């Protein structure tokens, strides 16, 4: 574990998956990151790479050859190496190896960095292509935040957008956990979305065109602000199969599950990123606690 700390926040990150473990606000005396209770969901803030979501039949193709990956890829289940660290900054690295090449045939290097400044944590992802041809990948963040800090849990919380939004969610076909071609209207020309468990009857909500939002509650003036840079998608999720699930996951994404159908070439996947040889793809998001 590595700890970043200042007068406002204490942040802990694990080498396993380069995953956030804690975001503790000292003045508020509260832990804002979900703590991974397996009764609901055992993870806290996994990194999704080299795919986001689920593949049709857990299969994809590279130049006609089939490969297989589990949901959200493999980075969240591997140990990263710390390559830089201080009291306010840490950078982790994961490189391709013989095992990853068997399921993802690209020579990559992935770095994940965390920088703490005041009440803000900046998380950066960089994917380096060491292969001879184009590298295709998706990457996403999956931080979950406690909603057990008030009496009624998620029902006390709402999302506030920094401008009026009309939001249509991509609909998950829950029988196969892939994306259907349908969309449903969630919000129309408003800047506030009340959180209710019924919102997640179709599992994850996936939206386009959300760059900034705040998680607030009706009890006090505490606020978690998520700012996304260049992420085409943002997903919301809570465990719909668990009564009164005490977290909400807010996920900046470069990718999503396959559409309902048959496996496809990785280059044809929705929102896939391509990286030229000896080049890199970069993106970032921030978490602020007020």
N, C-alpha and C positions, 0 to 999 in steps of 0.2 A: 504494500500500500504506500502511496505517496500523498502527503498532505500539503495543501495550499492554504495559507491562513493570513488574515489581516485583522484589523479592528472590527470589521463588519461580519465577515463570513469565514467559516471553516469548511473546506472542500476536500474530500478524500476520493482518490481514484485508485482502482486496482490494476495490476499488470494483466490480470486475466480479462481479456476482451477490451483492455484499456477503458474499463467501464466505470462511470461515476458511481460512488457509493454513498456519499453524503453531501448535502448542501445545508449547512446549519447556520442560521442567523442568530448572532449572539445577543443582540438587543431584544429581539422578539422571543428569544429562548425557544426556538422551534426548528425542527427538521422538516425541510420542504420537499426533499426527494423521497419518493416511495421507497420503503425499506425491504421490499421483496418477500413478503409473507407468501409461502407456497400454497396456503389455503386459497389465495386469489391468483397470484402470479409471482413466480419466484425471482424474476429479474428486476432490475432497477432502471437501467439506462443503457441497454445494449446498442452496439454499433452494428449496423446492417450492411454487409459487404460480402461478396461482390454482387449480390442481388438483394432486392427488397421484396418481401412478400413471398408468395408461393408460385412455383412453376407448374404448368399443366403436366400432370403425371410425374412431377419432380424431375423433369427432363428439359434440356435445351440442346441446341445444335451449334457447333462451330464448324463452318464449311462442310456441313453435311454429316459430321460425326457427332454422335450423341454423348452427352455428359449429364451427370445427375448431381443436384444440390438440394440440401434441406431448406426449409423455409428460412429466409433472411440470410442465407449463406453461412460462412464458417468463421468469420472474424470474431464474432461474439464468444466463441468457444475456444479460442486459442490465446496463449500467453504472448504478450507484446514485450519488447525490450525498451527500457528507458534509455534515451540517447541524450537528453538534456534535462536538467532539473534545477530548481531553486525554490525559495519560499513562496514565490508567486507564479511560477511557470513550470510546466513539465511537458515533455514531448515523448511519445511512444512510437515504436516502429514495428511493423510486421512485414516480413518478406516472403515471397513465394518459396516453396520448397518442394521436395519430391512428392509429398502427399498432396499438397494443394494442386500441383500440376496435373495430377490424375483426375481431378474433378473440375478444375478451372485452368485451362491450358495457356496461361499468360504469366510471363515473368514480371511481376509487379512489386512495388514497394508502397506500403500504405503508412502514412504518419498521421497521428492524432495528437493535437496539442491542446492544452488547457492553460489559460492565462487569467489570473484573478487580479482585478483592480477595483477597489472600493466594493460596491455591491453588485458588480458585474463579473460574470464568468464568460470568457470567449472561448469557443470550441472550434478548432480548425481541422479540416480534413484535406489531405493531399494524396493523390494517387499517381505514382510515377510508373511510366511504361518502359520497362527494360526489354521488351520483346522487339522482334524485327518488324512486325506488322502492327496494325491498329489493335488496341486493347479496348474491349467493351466492358463496362461495369455500371452498376448502380451503387449508390451509397445513401444511407439514411441514419438519422438519430432517432432514438426511441425513449426519451426521458419520460418518466412517470412522476407525477406530483401528488403529494398527500392531499386528500380531501377529507381526512378524518380529524382535521384541526378545528372543526365546528360540529355542533350537535347533530345536524341532519346530513352530514357528509356531502356528497356530490350535489344533492338537491339545494344546498345553500350557496352553490357556486354558479358563476356565469363567466362567459368569455366576452371581453370588450375589444372591439376592433377600433382602429384609430381613424376609421372613416366608415361611412355607410357601405354595407356589402349586400349583394345578392348572391347567396351561396347555394350551389347545387352539388350534392354529394354523389360521387360514383358509388354504385350499389354493389355490394358483395353478394354473390350467390353462395349462401351459407351451406348448401349441400356439398359443394366442391371447393369452397373457399377461394374462388377465383372471381374476377371482376366481370360483372354482366355489362351489357351495352346500355343499361338503363341509368338514369340519373333521377334524383328526387330533390325537390326544393326544400331547403332547410331554413333559409332566412331570406327575406326580401326587403332590400333597401333599408336595413337597420344596422346598428353598430353593436348590438348586444344579443348574445345567444345564451339563454338560460339552460343550464345543464340538467338533463333528466335522463334516467336510465332508459326510458322509452326511445330516446334518440338512437340507441345502439341496438335496436331490435334486429337490424341487418348487419351487426358487427361493426367494423371500422367505418368511419366517415372520412372520405378522401376528397379534398378540395383543391382547386387551383387558385392562384392569385391571392394568397395571404402572405404578406411579408412581415406583419407585426400584429401581435395580440397580447392581451393581458388576461391572466387568470385571477379573478376577484371573487369575494364572497359578500354576502349580505349582512355579515355580523360586524366586521371591522374594516379598517382601511388598508389591510395588507394586500400585496399585489406581487404576482410573478409575471414578468414581461419576457416574452420570447420574440426575438427579432431574427428573421431569416434573410440570408443574403444569397440571391440567385437560386434558391430552391423552387422548382416549379410546382411542387405539391406540399400540402400539409395535411396530416392525418390526425384524427382524434379517435381515441379508443379507451374503453374500459371493459372489464370482463363481464359480458352480458349474462353469462351463465352462473354468476355468483351474486346472491342477494346482497344489496347494499355495499357493493365493491368500493373500497375507500381510496380510489386513486383515479386520476385522469391522465392519460398519456397524450402528449402533444409532440408530434413527430414531423420535423422537416425532412422531406424525402426527395431524392433524385431517383425515382423509380417506384414501381408498384407491382402487385401480383399480375400474372398473365390474365388476359381476357379468357373467358370460358371458351374452350376449344382444344386444339391439339398442340403439342410442343412446337416451338419455332426456333429459327436462327436467333442467336443472342443479339445480333445487330438489328433485328426487327422488334425487339421487346419495347414496350411502352416506356418512354422517357429514358432510354438507355443513353449513357455517355460514351463517347469515343475519344480515345487519347492516342495521339501520334507517337511513334517511337521516339525515345529520348525526350519526351515532353511530359507534362503533368496536368492533372485536373485538380482544381482547388475549390473549396467552398467553406462556408462558416456560418455559425449562428451564435447568438448570445442569450444568456439567462441572467435577468436582473431580479433581485429580491428587494422589495420595499416594505 
